Amino acid sequence: MSADPKPGDWTRVLCPPGVGARLYAFAADIYPICRSITGPGVRETLARVERLVPLSRTETPTGAAVLDWVVPNEWSIRDAYIKNAAGERVVDFKAHNLHVLNYSAPVDARMPLAALKPHIFTLPDQPDLIPYRTSYYQERWGFCMSHRAFEALGDGEYEVKIDSTLAPGALTYGEYVHRGASEEEVLLQAHVCHPSLANDNCSGIALLAHLAAAMAQLNTRYTYRFLFAPGTIGAITWLANNRETAKRIRHGLVLSCVGDAGGPTYKRTLRGDAPIDRVMAHVLKHAAPAAKLIDYFPYGYDERQYNSPGFRLDVGLFQRSQFATFPEYHTSGDNLDFIAPEHLEASLGIVARAIQVLELGDRRFVNTAPYGEPQLGKRGLYAAIGGDKDGYAKNMAMLWILNLSDGGHSLLDIAERADIPLSVIAETADTLRQSGLLAAA
């Protein structure tokens, strides 16, 4: 692959055909890991990412002040179960890591069902699913199970054990920085704190890891920062540690829930009309016309940290199904059957197109034959693209580019006015430049 792809090759390089199978396999590989906001699960997940791309890890110790927060004790878990009087595990962490309240304090006791019930979380409206519940900043112990299994528990004494540790340690995040010609940065982030939830966010980790590996082969205009961090506290810690670096961020996307059949969905930045908002609107209009674009609101994923008043970074959120709107969300229903290779590949393709627009969309040209319409036939330009399946679009693209290339209109301006994908506009502009009809503004 070329280190300097032609304008039309960006998507092929960053999202090659069939890559969805590799994305799915990676998501399946990390799915069983019990992740949380700190601990061995995060480090093991980062180690899997490092099989694809080198990461720089940062460990911020327990007790460190990070903006208005404090890094909590590190959590580790080895086993957990509830055994009935017959010694059977009616709840088993080894069968599914959602069975334990994430960040649960340790417990080792015997107790009657009445004393145990307040420590069990279920979903009465979804009786066959295990909920995902957390208690990061309030120390308590607990279990999660399906409501149907909960109702089947008989009276009697139960053996209850959670073999976990809450102790001083560190919060870990990993970064890969792809250096471009400019120090201006594009931030791409996926959260690495959720346990066995395939869409939220094994899918985002898989997409970001493979995108980083593909970007490593390319020469780019922007510098790209790939951040794998725990949600909320991880982004806050990164911002606390990188106040100067944050000033270089010009555009950004948080990626989560990118493997299911819904959407896609893009949540705009607080500004609402930031360049990344414009880029995503353009890409989705052509790549996924049924996509949903929603305005910013101060709840969700880490876009809210980056858009906060002290930083005001233009970072949007890209998902397929919007968080908290699908019934599998934060339950055991968000499993490997809920995501699919084709949806992962489509999501990567959308992000790849967004990168292409960021890289090429600002370019401006001037028409070197601006008086009237230049004769294209004598230059062989119609014949050059006449057999192309996108021939009509490229013919119209030539006319729009020549008409608007006055040094004041960018390629993205032209693509929007012509209602033609930027990829076609950029490739056609390259053809016109080679013919001598365009010059850089």
C-alpha positions in Angstrom: 0.0 0.0 0.0 1.1 3.5 -0.8 2.2 5.8 2.1 0.5 8.6 0.2 -2.9 7.2 -1.0 -4.6 8.8 -4.0 -7.7 10.7 -3.1 -10.0 7.8 -3.9 -8.0 5.2 -2.0 -8.5 6.3 1.6 -11.4 4.1 2.3 -9.8 1.1 0.6 -6.6 1.5 2.7 -8.3 2.2 6.0 -11.2 -0.2 5.5 -10.2 -3.0 3.1 -12.9 -5.3 1.9 -13.5 -8.2 4.3 -12.0 -6.4 7.3 -15.2 -6.9 9.3 -14.3 -10.6 10.0 -11.1 -9.4 11.6 -12.9 -6.8 13.6 -15.4 -9.4 14.9 -12.7 -11.9 15.7 -10.9 -9.2 17.8 -14.1 -8.3 19.6 -14.7 -11.9 20.3 -11.1 -12.3 21.7 -11.5 -9.5 24.2 -15.2 -10.2 25.1 -14.5 -12.6 28.0 -12.2 -10.2 29.8 -13.6 -8.7 33.0 -12.8 -5.0 32.6 -13.5 -2.2 35.0 -12.3 1.4 35.4 -9.0 0.1 36.9 -7.3 -3.2 37.3 -5.9 -6.2 35.4 -8.8 -6.4 32.9 -7.9 -3.0 31.5 -4.2 -3.9 31.2 -5.0 -7.3 29.5 -7.3 -5.5 27.0 -4.5 -3.0 26.2 -2.1 -5.9 25.8 -4.4 -7.4 23.1 -4.5 -4.0 21.3 -0.7 -4.0 21.4 -0.7 -7.1 19.2 -1.9 -4.7 16.5 -0.3 -1.4 17.3 2.2 -0.2 19.9 0.8 1.8 22.8 2.2 4.2 25.3 0.7 3.4 28.7 0.1 5.8 31.5 -0.4 4.7 35.1 -2.0 7.3 37.4 -1.8 6.2 41.0 -4.7 5.8 43.4 -5.4 9.0 45.3 -4.1 11.3 42.5 -6.3 14.4 42.1 -7.5 14.5 38.5 -9.5 17.7 37.8 -12.4 17.5 40.3 -12.0 13.8 40.8 -9.7 11.4 42.6 -8.4 8.1 41.2 -10.0 5.4 43.3 -8.5 2.2 44.6 -7.7 -0.4 42.0 -10.1 -3.4 41.7 -9.2 -7.0 41.1 -11.4 -10.0 41.1 -10.6 -13.7 40.9 -13.8 -15.5 41.6 -17.4 -15.1 42.9 -20.4 -17.3 43.4 -23.6 -18.0 45.3 -24.0 -21.6 46.4 -27.2 -23.2 47.5 -27.5 -25.7 50.3 -26.6 -28.5 47.9 -23.3 -26.8 47.0 -24.5 -25.8 43.5 -23.4 -22.5 42.1 -26.6 -20.7 41.3 -24.6 -17.6 40.4 -21.2 -18.1 38.9 -18.8 -15.3 38.0 -16.8 -17.8 35.9 -19.9 -18.4 33.8 -20.5 -14.7 33.0 -18.6 -11.8 34.5 -21.7 -9.6 34.6 -22.9 -11.8 37.5 -20.9 -9.6 39.9 -21.5 -6.0 40.8 -18.6 -4.3 39.0 -16.2 -3.0 41.6 -17.8 -5.1 44.3 -16.2 -5.2 47.7 -15.2 -8.7 48.9 -17.5 -10.9 50.9 -17.2 -14.4 52.4 -20.3 -15.4 54.4 -23.3 -17.7 54.8 -26.7 -16.1 55.1 -30.4 -16.8 54.5 -32.1 -15.7 51.3 -33.8 -12.8 53.0 -30.5 -11.3 53.9 -29.0 -12.0 50.4 -31.8 -10.5 48.3 -31.0 -6.8 48.9 -27.6 -7.5 47.3 -28.9 -9.0 44.1 -29.8 -6.9 41.0 -32.2 -8.2 38.3 -34.3 -6.9 35.4 -37.9 -7.9 36.1 -39.0 -6.5 32.7 -36.3 -8.6 30.9 -36.4 -11.7 33.1 -33.9 -13.8 31.1 -31.1 -11.2 31.0 -28.3 -10.4 33.5 -28.0 -6.6 34.1 -24.7 -4.7 34.2 -24.4 -2.8 37.4 -21.5 -0.9 39.0 -20.5 0.7 42.3 -17.2 2.5 41.6 -17.3 5.2 44.2 -19.5 3.7 47.0 -18.1 0.5 48.6 -20.6 -2.3 48.7 -20.9 -5.9 47.5 -23.5 -7.5 45.2 -24.4 -9.8 42.5 -26.4 -9.6 39.2 -28.6 -12.4 37.8 -31.6 -13.1 35.6 -34.9 -12.3 37.3 -36.1 -15.8 36.3 -33.2 -17.5 38.1 -33.7 -15.1 41.0 -37.4 -16.1 41.4 -36.3 -19.8 41.4 -34.1 -19.3 44.5 -35.5 -21.3 47.4 -35.5 -20.5 51.0 -32.6 -21.7 53.0 -29.0 -20.7 53.7 -26.6 -19.7 50.9 -22.8 -19.5 50.7 -21.8 -16.2 49.3 -18.3 -15.3 48.2 -16.7 -12.5 46.2 -13.0 -13.0 46.0 -12.0 -9.4 45.1 -9.6 -6.7 46.2 -9.9 -3.0 46.5 -6.4 -1.6 47.2 -4.0 1.2 46.2 -2.9 0.8 42.6 -3.4 2.8 39.5 -5.6 3.8 36.6 -4.3 2.8 33.2 -4.9 4.1 29.8 -3.1 3.5 26.5 -2.3 5.8 23.5 -1.0 5.4 20.0 0.0 8.7 18.3 0.3 8.7 14.5 2.4 11.7 13.6 1.3 13.8 10.7 2.7 16.8 8.9 1.0 19.1 11.4 1.0 19.1 15.2 -2.7 19.8 15.0 -4.5 16.6 16.3 -7.5 14.5 15.7 -8.6 12.6 18.8 -10.2 9.2 18.5 -11.2 7.4 21.7 -12.8 4.2 22.8 -13.6 3.3 26.4 -12.0 0.1 27.8 -13.9 -0.2 31.1 -16.9 -2.3 30.3 -16.8 -6.1 30.9 -18.5 -8.7 28.6 -20.5 -6.2 26.6 -19.9 -6.9 22.9 -21.4 -3.7 21.4 -20.5 -1.5 24.3 -17.6 -1.5 23.9 -15.7 -4.5 22.5 -16.8 -3.2 19.1 -15.3 0.3 19.6 -12.0 -1.1 20.8 -11.8 -3.4 17.8 -12.6 -0.7 15.4 -10.1 1.8 16.9 -7.3 -0.8 17.2 -7.6 -1.8 13.5 -7.9 1.8 12.3 -4.7 2.7 14.3 -2.9 -0.2 12.6 -4.0 0.9 9.2 -3.1 4.5 9.8 0.4 3.6 10.7 1.1 2.9 7.0 0.1 6.4 5.8 1.4 9.9 5.6 -1.2 12.3 6.9 -1.8 16.0 7.3 -3.1 15.8 10.9 -1.6 14.0 13.8 -4.0 11.3 15.0 -4.2 10.4 18.7 -5.8 7.0 19.5 -6.9 6.8 23.1 -8.0 3.6 24.9 -9.2 4.8 28.3 -11.8 3.9 31.0 -15.0 5.8 30.6 -15.4 9.1 32.5 -12.6 8.8 35.0 -10.2 7.7 32.3 -11.0 10.6 30.0 -10.8 13.0 33.0 -7.5 11.6 34.0 -6.1 12.0 30.4 -7.3 15.6 30.3 -5.7 16.3 33.7 -2.4 14.8 32.5 -2.5 16.5 29.1 -3.7 20.1 29.4 -1.2 21.3 26.9 -1.7 18.4 24.4 -5.5 19.0 24.6 -4.9 22.5 23.1 -3.7 20.9 19.9 -6.9 18.9 19.3 -8.9 20.3 16.5 -11.4 17.5 15.8 -12.4 14.3 17.6 -14.7 11.3 17.8 -15.7 9.0 20.6 -16.5 5.5 19.3 -18.8 3.1 21.0 -21.7 0.7 20.1 -20.5 0.4 16.5 -21.2 -3.3 15.9 -25.0 -3.7 15.9 -27.5 -3.4 13.1 -29.1 -0.1 14.2 -28.4 3.5 13.2 -25.9 4.8 12.6 -26.1 7.7 14.9 -23.9 10.8 15.3 -24.2 13.1 18.3 -22.9 16.6 17.4 -20.4 18.6 19.5 -21.7 21.3 21.9 -20.9 23.9 19.2 -23.1 22.0 16.8 -21.5 23.5 13.7 -17.9 22.4 14.3 -15.9 21.1 11.3 -16.3 17.5 12.6 -20.1 18.0 12.7 -20.0 19.1 9.1 -17.7 16.2 8.1 -19.9 13.6 9.7 -23.1 15.1 8.2 -21.6 14.9 4.8 -20.2 11.4 5.1 -23.4 10.0 6.6 -25.6 11.7 4.0 -23.9 9.6 1.3 -22.8 6.5 3.1 -25.9 6.0 5.3 -28.8 8.2 4.3 -31.0 6.9 7.1 -28.5 7.9 9.7 -29.7 9.9 12.7 -27.9 13.1 13.7 -28.7 14.4 17.1 -27.8 17.5 19.0 -25.4 17.6 21.9 -26.6 17.0 25.5 -24.4 16.7 28.6 -24.9 13.0 29.2 -23.6 9.9 27.5 -20.0 9.0 26.8 -16.7 10.9 27.0 -17.7 13.5 24.5 -19.1 15.4 27.5 -15.7 15.6 29.1 -14.0 17.0 26.0 -16.9 19.5 25.4 -16.9 20.7 29.0 -16.4 24.5 29.6 -12.7 24.4 30.5 -11.8 22.5 27.3 -14.5 23.0 24.7 -12.9 20.5 22.4 -14.9 19.7 19.2 -15.4 16.0 19.8 -18.6 14.2 18.7 -19.9 10.7 19.4 -20.3 8.1 16.7 -22.4 5.0 17.3 -24.8 2.7 15.5 -27.7 2.3 17.9 -27.7 5.2 20.3 -26.7 4.3 23.8 -29.6 3.4 26.2 -32.1 3.0 23.4 -31.8 -0.7 22.6 -33.1 -3.4 24.9 -29.8 -5.2 25.0 -27.9 -2.2 26.4 -26.0 -2.9 29.6 -27.3 -6.5 29.8 -26.1 -9.9 28.9 -28.1 -9.5 25.7 -25.2 -7.4 24.4 -23.3 -10.5 23.5 -21.4 -11.7 20.4 -24.7 -12.6 18.7 -25.8 -8.9 18.9 -22.9 -7.6 16.7 -21.9 -8.7 13.2 -18.9 -8.4 10.9 -20.8 -6.4 8.3 -21.9 -3.8 10.8 -18.4 -3.4 12.2 -17.0 -3.0 8.7 -19.7 -0.5 7.7 -18.8 1.5 10.9 -15.1 1.5 10.1 -15.9 2.6 6.5 -17.8 5.6 7.9 -14.9 6.6 10.1 -12.5 6.1 7.3 -14.5 8.4 5.1 -14.6 11.0 7.8 -10.8 10.9 8.0 -10.6 11.3 4.2 -12.7 14.4 4.4 -10.6 15.8 7.3 -7.5 15.2 5.3 -8.7 16.4 1.9 -11.7 18.6 2.4 -9.9 21.8 3.2 -7.9 21.9 -0.1 -8.6 24.8 -2.3 -7.8 25.3 -6.0 -8.0 27.9 -8.7 -9.3 27.2 -12.2 -6.4 28.0 -14.7 -8.9 28.5 -17.5 -11.5 30.5 -15.7 -13.0 32.4 -18.7 -16.0 30.3 -19.8 -16.1 26.6 -19.6 -12.8 24.9 -20.7 -13.0 22.4 -23.5 -12.7 19.1 -21.7 -13.0 16.8 -24.7 -9.7 17.9 -26.3 -7.9 17.1 -23.1 -9.4 13.6 -23.1 -11.1 14.2 -19.8 -14.5 12.9 -20.7 -12.9 9.8 -22.3 -10.7 9.3 -19.3 -13.6 8.6 -17.1 -16.3 7.6 -19.6 -16.3 4.0 -18.7 -16.2 4.6 -14.9 -19.3 3.5 -13.1 -19.2 6.9 -11.4 -18.8 8.6 -14.8 -21.8 10.8 -14.6 -21.0 11.9 -11.1 -17.4 12.6 -12.1 -18.5 14.6 -15.2 -20.7 16.7 -13.0 -18.0 16.9 -10.4 -15.6 18.3 -13.0 -18.1 21.0 -13.9 -18.8 21.9 -10.3 -15.1 22.0 -9.4 -14.1 24.2 -12.4 -17.0 26.5 -11.7 -16.3 26.9 -8.0 -12.5 26.7 -7.9 -11.9 30.4 -7.4 -9.5 29.9 -4.4 -12.3 30.6 -2.0 -14.2 27.3 -2.0 -12.8 24.2 -0.4 -13.3 20.7 -1.8 -15.8 20.1 1.0 -17.7 23.3 0.0 -17.9 22.0 -3.5 -19.0 18.5 -2.5 -21.8 19.9 -0.4 -23.0 22.3 -3.1 -22.8 19.6 -5.8 -24.3 17.0 -3.4 -21.5 14.6 -4.5 -19.4 12.6 -2.1 -16.1 14.2 -1.2 -14.3 11.1 -2.4 -15.5 11.7 -5.9 -14.8 15.4 -5.8 -11.3 14.9 -4.5 -10.4 12.2 -7.0 -11.8 14.3 -9.9 -9.9 17.4 -8.7 -6.7 15.3 -8.8 -7.5 14.4 -12.4 -8.1 18.1 -13.3 -4.9 19.2 -11.6 -2.9 16.6 -13.5 -4.5 18.0 -16.7 -3.3 21.5 -15.9 -6.8 22.9 -15.4 -6.4 23.3 -11.6 -3.6 24.8 -9.5 -3.3 24.9 -5.7 -4.7 28.1 -4.3 
